[in-house]
Amino acid sequence: MNSRKTALSFAAAGTAAGVIGLVVLASPAGAGEAPPALPPVSAEALVESVLDTKTIPALAGSVAVENNLGLPIPGMPTDSGDSDAIQVWSDGTGKGRLALSGRDSETTIVDDGATVWVWNSADRTVTKVPHQEGVADKPMEGKFADPAAAAKELVTAMRQDSTVSVDGTARVADRPVYQLVLAPKPTEKTLLREIRVSVDSELRIPLQLEVLANGQADPAVKVGFTEFDSGAQDPELFTFTPPAGATVSEKDVPEKVDGKSVDDFLSQVDLKTVGRGWDIVATGTVPADALAAAEGMSGPNGQDVFALLGTFGKEVHGEFGTGYVISTSVGTALITEDGKVAIGAVPEQVVKEAIKTVR
């Protein structure tokens, strides 16, 4: 995982919130353990208790991320792996800390309530990003390193278009949870089969998520707590002073695209959503300067971005011009030669329709 690039994507305003709402998920909870005996609860009561929990408590924990989507989603990390554990802390009032430990370096993100600080030990650089209030503008670490916040957004967005049920109990990070299941209604056009939310039985906050695609036994992406401890945290965790000799810079958006990969090319896209629920598609355009920089620039094998797209996507034509479709079992991405982008957990025809709305 490129920790610096991922961390900057985390720290900047979210660019793929709509798609993340469909693909962020977690590993099955408590495999091999006897399910805990908990009082019965209806699906509606469980949903309401999750949505009524307005604040996430002070906590410390470890989060595991595994991304096997096969789709180039802007801002979406790859996987954390065993050597890239993600440690998270929250003070319960909106301040947070995130540490990404790699094989040769560590990236630390501290949100002190006014500024998000990103420290990269590999090149001793510090990047300052303004703190942004509100769900829509919440920094990306709030979506990946905080499964509880991501799950609440997900349940809110998907509830109206889903059949909701409770499918027993399990354990997540040594805590008893209810398994809340959202399945698409028959009218929904989606490649996904169901979403599972593991809800802490005491705190009533989501600890893990799981999304399954049609015909697939294993999830495509996993994210969730592997260790979880609620309680007051040291206030010093939520302050940051740049180390001596560090290079400090300020940014409002993620780093510039370097034109060497499809992921880098798409990192400049500011996505907006079309549709709702399971049919939602994230759409946007690559900025003109990034598009111009990418055209003709050589990648690792001497291919430009569009040549790379042609190697793992199929060329398509329509009212949108010429584009490339990348399909996996859980989603579809359409990227046109003039920089339009549409991505969703939907069949190809749905992204083709959605991209017509991009201007």
NUKE-955243 format. One line per 4 residues: number of its first residue (from 1); their letters; for each residue y, z, x of C-alpha. Coordinates in steps of 0.1 Angstrom, whole numbers. Example, Ala and Ser with C-alpha at 12.3 -4.5 7.8 and 13.67 -1.06 7.14 Angstrom:
<nodes>
1) AS) -45/78/123; -11/71/137 .
</nodes>
This chain:
<nodes>
1) MNSR) 0/0/0; 35/-9/13; 49/26/8; 85/17/15 .
5) KTAL) 86/-12/-9; 67/7/-36; 90/38/-32; 121/17/-36 .
9) SFAA) 107/1/-67; 99/37/-79; 134/49/-72; 153/20/-87 .
13) AGTA) 157/15/-124; 124/5/-141; 119/-33/-143; 86/-35/-160 .
17) AGVI) 87/-7/-186; 73/-28/-214; 43/-41/-195; 37/-7/-179 .
21) GLVV) 34/7/-214; 4/-16/-218; -13/-13/-185; -8/22/-171 .
25) LASP) -41/41/-174; -63/67/-158; -99/74/-148; -124/88/-173 .
29) AGAG) -120/126/-173; -146/151/-164; -175/127/-158; -208/146/-157 .
33) EAPP) -193/178/-171; -201/194/-204; -171/188/-227; -151/220/-234 .
37) ALPP) -153/236/-269; -118/233/-284; -106/239/-320; -107/207/-341 .
41) VSAE) -74/188/-344; -66/157/-364; -53/126/-347; -19/129/-365 .
45) ALVE) -15/165/-355; -23/157/-319; 1/128/-318; 29/150/-333 .
49) SVLD) 23/178/-309; 26/154/-279; 58/139/-292; 73/172/-302 .
53) TKTI) 69/185/-266; 105/176/-255; 104/188/-219; 78/185/-192 .
57) PALA) 72/219/-176; 77/228/-140; 46/217/-122; 29/206/-89 .
61) GSVA) 1/182/-87; -17/152/-71; -18/118/-88; -43/90/-82 .
65) VENN) -33/54/-87; -57/24/-87; -44/-11/-97; -70/-38/-102 .
69) LGLP) -49/-58/-126; -48/-90/-106; -13/-97/-120; 19/-98/-100 .
73) IPGM) 39/-72/-120; 73/-63/-105; 75/-26/-96; 38/-20/-102 .
77) PTDS) 22/-3/-72; -11/-14/-57; -35/15/-54; -31/49/-37 .
81) GDSD) -66/51/-23; -81/81/-6; -56/79/23; -25/74/2 .
85) AIQV) -25/105/-20; 6/109/-42; 19/145/-45; 44/153/-73 .
89) WSDG) 66/183/-82; 89/189/-111; 113/218/-117; 111/214/-155 .
93) TGKG) 148/203/-159; 146/167/-147; 146/172/-109; 115/159/-91 .
97) RLAL) 98/152/-58; 72/126/-48; 54/122/-15; 33/91/-7 .
101) SGRD) 11/98/24; -2/67/41; -24/62/72; 6/60/96 .
105) SETT) 36/72/77; 49/91/47; 75/82/21; 92/110/3 .
109) IVDD) 114/106/-29; 136/135/-40; 156/133/-73; 181/162/-71 .
113) GATV) 196/153/-105; 225/133/-91; 209/111/-64; 174/98/-57 .
117) WVWN) 167/100/-20; 140/78/-4; 128/88/31; 105/65/51 .
121) SADR) 91/82/82; 78/49/97; 113/35/105; 133/68/100 .
125) TVTK) 154/53/72; 169/70/41; 179/51/10; 201/66/-17 .
129) VPHQ) 198/54/-53; 219/68/-81; 200/91/-106; 199/75/-140 .
133) EGVA) 196/93/-173; 176/83/-203; 141/70/-209; 149/33/-205 .
137) DKPM) 166/38/-171; 144/65/-158; 134/60/-121; 100/44/-116 .
141) EGKF) 85/75/-102; 89/90/-136; 65/64/-150; 38/64/-123 .
145) ADPA) 40/99/-107; 44/116/-141; 16/105/-164; 29/128/-191 .
149) AAAK) 62/110/-194; 45/76/-193; 20/86/-219; 46/98/-243 .
153) ELVT) 65/65/-241; 32/47/-246; 21/66/-277; 56/62/-292 .
157) AMRQ) 55/24/-286; 20/17/-297; 14/42/-325; 27/20/-354 .
161) DSTV) 4/-9/-345; -27/11/-337; -56/29/-353; -54/64/-339 .
165) SVDG) -83/89/-336; -95/119/-316; -127/112/-296; -139/146/-285 .
169) TARV) -128/167/-255; -130/165/-217; -116/180/-185; -88/166/-164 .
173) ADRP) -78/183/-131; -98/213/-142; -80/217/-175; -95/212/-210 .
177) VYQL) -81/182/-229; -84/163/-261; -91/126/-260; -66/107/-281 .
181) VLAP) -76/71/-287; -53/42/-298; -70/9/-308; -52/-22/-318 .
185) KPTE) -51/-31/-355; -70/-64/-363; -37/-83/-366; -27/-76/-330 .
189) KTLL) -30/-104/-304; -41/-86/-272; -68/-86/-245; -70/-48/-246 .
193) REIR) -96/-28/-265; -83/7/-265; -60/32/-248; -72/68/-241 .
197) VSVD) -48/96/-236; -61/129/-222; -39/156/-238; -38/191/-223 .
201) SELR) -51/215/-250; -26/243/-242; 5/225/-230; 1/195/-252 .
205) IPLQ) 12/171/-225; -7/140/-214; -24/145/-181; -42/111/-178 .
209) LEVL) -44/77/-194; -71/51/-197; -68/15/-210; -98/-7/-215 .
213) ANGQ) -99/-44/-219; -123/-64/-242; -156/-70/-225; -149/-47/-195 .
217) ADPA) -166/-14/-189; -142/-3/-161; -105/1/-164; -82/-23/-145 .
221) VKVG) -57/3/-135; -60/41/-131; -33/67/-129; -35/104/-136 .
225) FTEF) -36/139/-122; -65/149/-100; -49/184/-94; -24/201/-117 .
229) DSGA) -7/234/-115; 20/244/-140; 46/271/-131; 79/276/-113 .
233) QDPE) 84/256/-81; 105/263/-49; 141/250/-56; 142/238/-20 .
237) LFTF) 117/211/-30; 144/194/-50; 171/191/-24; 172/166/5 .
241) TPPA) 192/164/38; 187/132/59; 169/141/91; 189/138/123 .
245) GATV) 191/103/137; 180/87/103; 196/55/91; 211/60/57 .
249) SEKD) 219/32/32; 228/30/-5; 212/7/-30; 215/0/-67 .
253) VPEK) 185/-23/-70; 152/-28/-51; 152/-45/-17; 160/-82/-14 .
257) VDGK) 130/-106/-18; 118/-120/15; 100/-150/0; 67/-144/17 .
261) SVDD) 46/-134/-13; 45/-137/-50; 50/-100/-54; 81/-101/-32 .
265) FLSQ) 94/-131/-51; 90/-113/-85; 105/-80/-72; 139/-93/-82 .
269) VDLK) 131/-99/-118; 149/-77/-144; 124/-77/-173; 131/-74/-210 .
273) TVGR) 105/-71/-237; 97/-95/-265; 76/-84/-295; 62/-49/-300 .
277) GWDI) 31/-28/-297; 0/-46/-283; 16/-80/-285; 46/-70/-263 .
281) VATG) 55/-94/-235; 79/-87/-206; 102/-116/-199; 130/-123/-174 .
285) TVPA) 143/-146/-147; 144/-146/-110; 180/-144/-98; 194/-178/-86 .
289) DALA) 199/-166/-50; 163/-153/-48; 150/-185/-63; 169/-206/-38 .
293) AAEG) 157/-184/-9; 121/-186/-20; 120/-224/-24; 106/-239/8 .
297) MSGP) 102/-206/26; 68/-203/43; 44/-176/35; 16/-163/57 .
301) NGQD) -3/-196/55; 27/-219/57; 29/-222/19; 60/-216/-1 .
305) VFAL) 60/-193/-32; 52/-221/-56; 24/-234/-35; 10/-199/-34 .
309) LGTF) 12/-197/-72; -8/-229/-74; -36/-215/-53; -45/-186/-77 .
313) GKEV) -29/-199/-110; -32/-230/-130; -4/-255/-134; 9/-258/-170 .
317) HGEF) 36/-278/-188; 56/-273/-220; 90/-269/-234; 97/-244/-205 .
321) GTGY) 91/-272/-179; 64/-267/-152; 49/-233/-146; 18/-215/-134 .
325) VIST) -4/-193/-155; -23/-164/-138; -50/-149/-161; -72/-118/-157 .
329) SVGT) -94/-99/-182; -64/-76/-191; -34/-98/-191; -16/-131/-185 .
333) ALIT) 15/-140/-164; 35/-173/-167; 60/-181/-139; 80/-213/-142 .
337) EDGK) 95/-234/-113; 130/-226/-125; 123/-188/-122; 114/-178/-158 .
341) VAIG) 87/-151/-160; 66/-137/-189; 39/-111/-185; 17/-92/-210 .
345) AVPE) -17/-79/-220; -21/-110/-242; -37/-144/-243; -20/-174/-226 .
349) QVVK) -5/-188/-258; 14/-156/-265; 32/-157/-231; 40/-194/-236 .
353) EAIK) 57/-186/-268; 75/-156/-253; 89/-175/-224; 107/-199/-248 .
357) TVR) 131/-170/-255; 142/-167/-219; 176/-182/-213 .
</nodes>
